[in-house]
Amino acid sequence: MDYKELDDPVEEVYRIRAALLEEHGGFHNYQKYIEETRSKWETMGFRRAELRL
């Protein structure tokens, strides 16, 4: 994947999301990848936002 930053930040976010979904084969596979690597991300200081209804 060639990186080219776009002038429109919203379009940039959509481009990155589309590339991630394509790389992992769809939303459910990407979600599974995030769950499997969650401890690695938390060790680096990232936290996952939880939606509370």
PDB file of N, CA, C and O in Angstrom:
ATOM      1  N   MET A   1       0.857  -1.173   0.000  1.00  0.00           N
ATOM      2  CA  MET A   1       0.000   0.000   0.000  1.00  0.00           C
ATOM      3  C   MET A   1       0.896   1.227   0.000  1.00  0.00           C
ATOM      4  O   MET A   1       1.722   1.400   0.897  1.00  0.00           O
ATOM      5  N   ASP A   2       0.736   2.071  -0.999  1.00  0.00           N
ATOM      6  CA  ASP A   2       1.487   3.321  -1.072  1.00  0.00           C
ATOM      7  C   ASP A   2       0.777   4.382  -0.249  1.00  0.00           C
ATOM      8  O   ASP A   2      -0.436   4.560  -0.351  1.00  0.00           O
ATOM      9  N   TYR A   3       1.557   5.086   0.572  1.00  0.00           N
ATOM     10  CA  TYR A   3       0.983   6.111   1.431  1.00  0.00           C
ATOM     11  C   TYR A   3       1.057   7.456   0.740  1.00  0.00           C
ATOM     12  O   TYR A   3       2.117   7.855   0.259  1.00  0.00           O
ATOM     13  N   LYS A   4      -0.060   8.155   0.689  1.00  0.00           N
ATOM     14  CA  LYS A   4      -0.109   9.510   0.172  1.00  0.00           C
ATOM     15  C   LYS A   4      -1.111  10.274   1.013  1.00  0.00           C
ATOM     16  O   LYS A   4      -2.311  10.010   0.938  1.00  0.00           O
ATOM     17  N   GLU A   5      -0.642  11.208   1.805  1.00  0.00           N
ATOM     18  CA  GLU A   5      -1.532  11.972   2.665  1.00  0.00           C
ATOM     19  C   GLU A   5      -2.417  12.874   1.812  1.00  0.00           C
ATOM     20  O   GLU A   5      -1.949  13.518   0.872  1.00  0.00           O
ATOM     21  N   LEU A   6      -3.687  12.908   2.151  1.00  0.00           N
ATOM     22  CA  LEU A   6      -4.648  13.712   1.407  1.00  0.00           C
ATOM     23  C   LEU A   6      -4.853  15.063   2.089  1.00  0.00           C
ATOM     24  O   LEU A   6      -4.550  15.223   3.271  1.00  0.00           O
ATOM     25  N   ASP A   7      -5.362  16.019   1.344  1.00  0.00           N
ATOM     26  CA  ASP A   7      -5.629  17.349   1.900  1.00  0.00           C
ATOM     27  C   ASP A   7      -6.833  17.340   2.832  1.00  0.00           C
ATOM     28  O   ASP A   7      -6.888  18.121   3.782  1.00  0.00           O
ATOM     29  N   ASP A   8      -7.789  16.471   2.571  1.00  0.00           N
ATOM     30  CA  ASP A   8      -9.012  16.406   3.365  1.00  0.00           C
ATOM     31  C   ASP A   8      -8.846  15.348   4.458  1.00  0.00           C
ATOM     32  O   ASP A   8      -8.748  14.161   4.145  1.00  0.00           O
ATOM     33  N   PRO A   9      -8.811  15.750   5.734  1.00  0.00           N
ATOM     34  CA  PRO A   9      -8.588  14.764   6.800  1.00  0.00           C
ATOM     35  C   PRO A   9      -9.699  13.717   6.905  1.00  0.00           C
ATOM     36  O   PRO A   9      -9.428  12.574   7.272  1.00  0.00           O
ATOM     37  N   VAL A  10     -10.927  14.080   6.594  1.00  0.00           N
ATOM     38  CA  VAL A  10     -12.025  13.110   6.647  1.00  0.00           C
ATOM     39  C   VAL A  10     -11.823  12.046   5.574  1.00  0.00           C
ATOM     40  O   VAL A  10     -12.010  10.856   5.829  1.00  0.00           O
ATOM     41  N   GLU A  11     -11.447  12.471   4.391  1.00  0.00           N
ATOM     42  CA  GLU A  11     -11.182  11.527   3.309  1.00  0.00           C
ATOM     43  C   GLU A  11      -9.995  10.632   3.661  1.00  0.00           C
ATOM     44  O   GLU A  11      -9.971   9.456   3.298  1.00  0.00           O
ATOM     45  N   GLU A  12      -9.023  11.185   4.358  1.00  0.00           N
ATOM     46  CA  GLU A  12      -7.855  10.414   4.796  1.00  0.00           C
ATOM     47  C   GLU A  12      -8.273   9.294   5.757  1.00  0.00           C
ATOM     48  O   GLU A  12      -7.791   8.167   5.640  1.00  0.00           O
ATOM     49  N   VAL A  13      -9.165   9.599   6.705  1.00  0.00           N
ATOM     50  CA  VAL A  13      -9.650   8.594   7.654  1.00  0.00           C
ATOM     51  C   VAL A  13     -10.380   7.475   6.909  1.00  0.00           C
ATOM     52  O   VAL A  13     -10.159   6.295   7.183  1.00  0.00           O
ATOM     53  N   TYR A  14     -11.248   7.848   5.967  1.00  0.00           N
ATOM     54  CA  TYR A  14     -11.973   6.830   5.196  1.00  0.00           C
ATOM     55  C   TYR A  14     -11.017   5.964   4.386  1.00  0.00           C
ATOM     56  O   TYR A  14     -11.221   4.754   4.279  1.00  0.00           O
ATOM     57  N   ARG A  15      -9.968   6.570   3.811  1.00  0.00           N
ATOM     58  CA  ARG A  15      -9.001   5.824   3.020  1.00  0.00           C
ATOM     59  C   ARG A  15      -8.266   4.815   3.898  1.00  0.00           C
ATOM     60  O   ARG A  15      -8.072   3.667   3.500  1.00  0.00           O
ATOM     61  N   ILE A  16      -7.856   5.245   5.099  1.00  0.00           N
ATOM     62  CA  ILE A  16      -7.146   4.357   6.017  1.00  0.00           C
ATOM     63  C   ILE A  16      -8.053   3.215   6.465  1.00  0.00           C
ATOM     64  O   ILE A  16      -7.631   2.059   6.498  1.00  0.00           O
ATOM     65  N   ARG A  17      -9.299   3.539   6.809  1.00  0.00           N
ATOM     66  CA  ARG A  17     -10.244   2.491   7.228  1.00  0.00           C
ATOM     67  C   ARG A  17     -10.489   1.489   6.116  1.00  0.00           C
ATOM     68  O   ARG A  17     -10.516   0.284   6.363  1.00  0.00           O
ATOM     69  N   ALA A  18     -10.668   1.973   4.898  1.00  0.00           N
ATOM     70  CA  ALA A  18     -10.904   1.071   3.769  1.00  0.00           C
ATOM     71  C   ALA A  18      -9.702   0.159   3.547  1.00  0.00           C
ATOM     72  O   ALA A  18      -9.867  -1.026   3.258  1.00  0.00           O
ATOM     73  N   ALA A  19      -8.496   0.702   3.681  1.00  0.00           N
ATOM     74  CA  ALA A  19      -7.285  -0.102   3.502  1.00  0.00           C
ATOM     75  C   ALA A  19      -7.185  -1.172   4.590  1.00  0.00           C
ATOM     76  O   ALA A  19      -6.806  -2.307   4.300  1.00  0.00           O
ATOM     77  N   LEU A  20      -7.519  -0.830   5.838  1.00  0.00           N
ATOM     78  CA  LEU A  20      -7.477  -1.806   6.926  1.00  0.00           C
ATOM     79  C   LEU A  20      -8.502  -2.920   6.714  1.00  0.00           C
ATOM     80  O   LEU A  20      -8.201  -4.095   6.929  1.00  0.00           O
ATOM     81  N   LEU A  21      -9.705  -2.550   6.295  1.00  0.00           N
ATOM     82  CA  LEU A  21     -10.731  -3.561   6.051  1.00  0.00           C
ATOM     83  C   LEU A  21     -10.325  -4.481   4.910  1.00  0.00           C
ATOM     84  O   LEU A  21     -10.544  -5.690   4.976  1.00  0.00           O
ATOM     85  N   GLU A  22      -9.738  -3.918   3.871  1.00  0.00           N
ATOM     86  CA  GLU A  22      -9.293  -4.729   2.748  1.00  0.00           C
ATOM     87  C   GLU A  22      -8.148  -5.653   3.176  1.00  0.00           C
ATOM     88  O   GLU A  22      -8.106  -6.819   2.783  1.00  0.00           O
ATOM     89  N   GLU A  23      -7.232  -5.134   3.974  1.00  0.00           N
ATOM     90  CA  GLU A  23      -6.084  -5.920   4.430  1.00  0.00           C
ATOM     91  C   GLU A  23      -6.509  -7.117   5.272  1.00  0.00           C
ATOM     92  O   GLU A  23      -5.900  -8.183   5.184  1.00  0.00           O
ATOM     93  N   HIS A  24      -7.551  -6.951   6.089  1.00  0.00           N
ATOM     94  CA  HIS A  24      -7.972  -8.010   6.999  1.00  0.00           C
ATOM     95  C   HIS A  24      -9.172  -8.807   6.488  1.00  0.00           C
ATOM     96  O   HIS A  24      -9.619  -9.741   7.154  1.00  0.00           O
ATOM     97  N   GLY A  25      -9.688  -8.455   5.338  1.00  0.00           N
ATOM     98  CA  GLY A  25     -10.765  -9.234   4.746  1.00  0.00           C
ATOM     99  C   GLY A  25     -12.136  -8.934   5.315  1.00  0.00           C
ATOM    100  O   GLY A  25     -12.982  -9.825   5.391  1.00  0.00           O
ATOM    101  N   GLY A  26     -12.367  -7.703   5.715  1.00  0.00           N
ATOM    102  CA  GLY A  26     -13.689  -7.297   6.191  1.00  0.00           C
ATOM    103  C   GLY A  26     -13.699  -6.902   7.650  1.00  0.00           C
ATOM    104  O   GLY A  26     -12.721  -7.078   8.376  1.00  0.00           O
ATOM    105  N   PHE A  27     -14.828  -6.366   8.056  1.00  0.00           N
ATOM    106  CA  PHE A  27     -14.973  -5.812   9.401  1.00  0.00           C
ATOM    107  C   PHE A  27     -14.801  -6.863  10.490  1.00  0.00           C
ATOM    108  O   PHE A  27     -14.086  -6.631  11.466  1.00  0.00           O
ATOM    109  N   HIS A  28     -15.444  -8.006  10.335  1.00  0.00           N
ATOM    110  CA  HIS A  28     -15.399  -9.022  11.394  1.00  0.00           C
ATOM    111  C   HIS A  28     -13.982  -9.578  11.592  1.00  0.00           C
ATOM    112  O   HIS A  28     -13.562  -9.830  12.722  1.00  0.00           O
ATOM    113  N   ASN A  29     -13.262  -9.763  10.507  1.00  0.00           N
ATOM    114  CA  ASN A  29     -11.878 -10.228  10.632  1.00  0.00           C
ATOM    115  C   ASN A  29     -10.992  -9.158  11.267  1.00  0.00           C
ATOM    116  O   ASN A  29     -10.106  -9.476  12.059  1.00  0.00           O
ATOM    117  N   TYR A  30     -11.229  -7.888  10.921  1.00  0.00           N
ATOM    118  CA  TYR A  30     -10.456  -6.799  11.532  1.00  0.00           C
ATOM    119  C   TYR A  30     -10.750  -6.709  13.028  1.00  0.00           C
ATOM    120  O   TYR A  30      -9.844  -6.504  13.836  1.00  0.00           O
ATOM    121  N   GLN A  31     -12.010  -6.862  13.384  1.00  0.00           N
ATOM    122  CA  GLN A  31     -12.411  -6.838  14.795  1.00  0.00           C
ATOM    123  C   GLN A  31     -11.749  -7.999  15.557  1.00  0.00           C
ATOM    124  O   GLN A  31     -11.306  -7.826  16.692  1.00  0.00           O
ATOM    125  N   LYS A  32     -11.686  -9.168  14.934  1.00  0.00           N
ATOM    126  CA  LYS A  32     -11.039 -10.325  15.549  1.00  0.00           C
ATOM    127  C   LYS A  32      -9.540 -10.052  15.742  1.00  0.00           C
ATOM    128  O   LYS A  32      -8.974 -10.400  16.779  1.00  0.00           O
ATOM    129  N   TYR A  33      -8.905  -9.435  14.752  1.00  0.00           N
ATOM    130  CA  TYR A  33      -7.487  -9.071  14.860  1.00  0.00           C
ATOM    131  C   TYR A  33      -7.261  -8.121  16.037  1.00  0.00           C
ATOM    132  O   TYR A  33      -6.307  -8.290  16.796  1.00  0.00           O
ATOM    133  N   ILE A  34      -8.125  -7.135  16.187  1.00  0.00           N
ATOM    134  CA  ILE A  34      -7.994  -6.171  17.287  1.00  0.00           C
ATOM    135  C   ILE A  34      -8.116  -6.892  18.631  1.00  0.00           C
ATOM    136  O   ILE A  34      -7.340  -6.619  19.547  1.00  0.00           O
ATOM    137  N   GLU A  35      -9.073  -7.800  18.760  1.00  0.00           N
ATOM    138  CA  GLU A  35      -9.234  -8.550  20.009  1.00  0.00           C
ATOM    139  C   GLU A  35      -8.009  -9.415  20.309  1.00  0.00           C
ATOM    140  O   GLU A  35      -7.578  -9.518  21.457  1.00  0.00           O
ATOM    141  N   GLU A  36      -7.452 -10.037  19.260  1.00  0.00           N
ATOM    142  CA  GLU A  36      -6.293 -10.911  19.454  1.00  0.00           C
ATOM    143  C   GLU A  36      -5.041 -10.131  19.849  1.00  0.00           C
ATOM    144  O   GLU A  36      -4.182 -10.661  20.554  1.00  0.00           O
ATOM    145  N   THR A  37      -4.928  -8.892  19.409  1.00  0.00           N
ATOM    146  CA  THR A  37      -3.738  -8.086  19.691  1.00  0.00           C
ATOM    147  C   THR A  37      -3.994  -7.025  20.762  1.00  0.00           C
ATOM    148  O   THR A  37      -3.175  -6.129  20.963  1.00  0.00           O
ATOM    149  N   ARG A  38      -5.122  -7.130  21.438  1.00  0.00           N
ATOM    150  CA  ARG A  38      -5.522  -6.118  22.420  1.00  0.00           C
ATOM    151  C   ARG A  38      -4.469  -5.900  23.508  1.00  0.00           C
ATOM    152  O   ARG A  38      -4.175  -4.752  23.842  1.00  0.00           O
ATOM    153  N   SER A  39      -3.898  -6.962  24.069  1.00  0.00           N
ATOM    154  CA  SER A  39      -2.922  -6.817  25.150  1.00  0.00           C
ATOM    155  C   SER A  39      -1.673  -6.085  24.663  1.00  0.00           C
ATOM    156  O   SER A  39      -1.083  -5.303  25.408  1.00  0.00           O
ATOM    157  N   LYS A  40      -1.270  -6.334  23.420  1.00  0.00           N
ATOM    158  CA  LYS A  40      -0.112  -5.640  22.855  1.00  0.00           C
ATOM    159  C   LYS A  40      -0.370  -4.133  22.785  1.00  0.00           C
ATOM    160  O   LYS A  40       0.496  -3.333  23.137  1.00  0.00           O
ATOM    161  N   TRP A  41      -1.562  -3.755  22.329  1.00  0.00           N
ATOM    162  CA  TRP A  41      -1.907  -2.337  22.219  1.00  0.00           C
ATOM    163  C   TRP A  41      -2.011  -1.688  23.595  1.00  0.00           C
ATOM    164  O   TRP A  41      -1.574  -0.553  23.783  1.00  0.00           O
ATOM    165  N   GLU A  42      -2.590  -2.409  24.558  1.00  0.00           N
ATOM    166  CA  GLU A  42      -2.717  -1.861  25.913  1.00  0.00           C
ATOM    167  C   GLU A  42      -1.345  -1.681  26.557  1.00  0.00           C
ATOM    168  O   GLU A  42      -1.139  -0.734  27.315  1.00  0.00           O
ATOM    169  N   THR A  43      -0.402  -2.582  26.263  1.00  0.00           N
ATOM    170  CA  THR A  43       0.962  -2.451  26.768  1.00  0.00           C
ATOM    171  C   THR A  43       1.620  -1.178  26.223  1.00  0.00           C
ATOM    172  O   THR A  43       2.423  -0.545  26.909  1.00  0.00           O
ATOM    173  N   MET A  44       1.278  -0.815  25.002  1.00  0.00           N
ATOM    174  CA  MET A  44       1.833   0.398  24.398  1.00  0.00           C
ATOM    175  C   MET A  44       1.118   1.659  24.885  1.00  0.00           C
ATOM    176  O   MET A  44       1.522   2.770  24.542  1.00  0.00           O
ATOM    177  N   GLY A  45       0.055   1.494  25.685  1.00  0.00           N
ATOM    178  CA  GLY A  45      -0.640   2.648  26.246  1.00  0.00           C
ATOM    179  C   GLY A  45      -1.968   2.991  25.599  1.00  0.00           C
ATOM    180  O   GLY A  45      -2.617   3.956  26.001  1.00  0.00           O
ATOM    181  N   PHE A  46      -2.385   2.219  24.602  1.00  0.00           N
ATOM    182  CA  PHE A  46      -3.666   2.473  23.958  1.00  0.00           C
ATOM    183  C   PHE A  46      -4.788   1.859  24.794  1.00  0.00           C
ATOM    184  O   PHE A  46      -4.607   0.827  25.441  1.00  0.00           O
ATOM    185  N   ARG A  47      -5.933   2.507  24.767  1.00  0.00           N
ATOM    186  CA  ARG A  47      -7.117   1.953  25.416  1.00  0.00           C
ATOM    187  C   ARG A  47      -8.240   1.877  24.407  1.00  0.00           C
ATOM    188  O   ARG A  47      -8.367   2.739  23.538  1.00  0.00           O
ATOM    189  N   ARG A  48      -9.037   0.867  24.522  1.00  0.00           N
ATOM    190  CA  ARG A  48     -10.154   0.682  23.613  1.00  0.00           C
ATOM    191  C   ARG A  48     -11.391   1.333  24.193  1.00  0.00           C
ATOM    192  O   ARG A  48     -11.725   1.117  25.358  1.00  0.00           O
ATOM    193  N   ALA A  49     -12.063   2.120  23.394  1.00  0.00           N
ATOM    194  CA  ALA A  49     -13.300   2.747  23.832  1.00  0.00           C
ATOM    195  C   ALA A  49     -14.425   1.709  23.782  1.00  0.00           C
ATOM    196  O   ALA A  49     -14.562   0.986  22.796  1.00  0.00           O
ATOM    197  N   GLU A  50     -15.203   1.642  24.813  1.00  0.00           N
ATOM    198  CA  GLU A  50     -16.343   0.735  24.875  1.00  0.00           C
ATOM    199  C   GLU A  50     -17.627   1.539  24.770  1.00  0.00           C
ATOM    200  O   GLU A  50     -17.797   2.543  25.461  1.00  0.00           O
ATOM    201  N   LEU A  51     -18.521   1.102  23.913  1.00  0.00           N
ATOM    202  CA  LEU A  51     -19.807   1.760  23.739  1.00  0.00           C
ATOM    203  C   LEU A  51     -20.770   1.242  24.794  1.00  0.00           C
ATOM    204  O   LEU A  51     -21.034   0.042  24.874  1.00  0.00           O
ATOM    205  N   ARG A  52     -21.287   2.145  25.593  1.00  0.00           N
ATOM    206  CA  ARG A  52     -22.244   1.751  26.626  1.00  0.00           C
ATOM    207  C   ARG A  52     -23.606   2.309  26.278  1.00  0.00           C
ATOM    208  O   ARG A  52     -23.778   3.520  26.137  1.00  0.00           O
ATOM    209  N   LEU A  53     -24.566   1.420  26.142  1.00  0.00           N
ATOM    210  CA  LEU A  53     -25.932   1.833  25.779  1.00  0.00           C
ATOM    211  C   LEU A  53     -26.830   1.816  26.981  1.00  0.00           C
ATOM    212  O   LEU A  53     -28.015   2.132  26.872  1.00  0.00           O
TER     213      LEU A  53
END
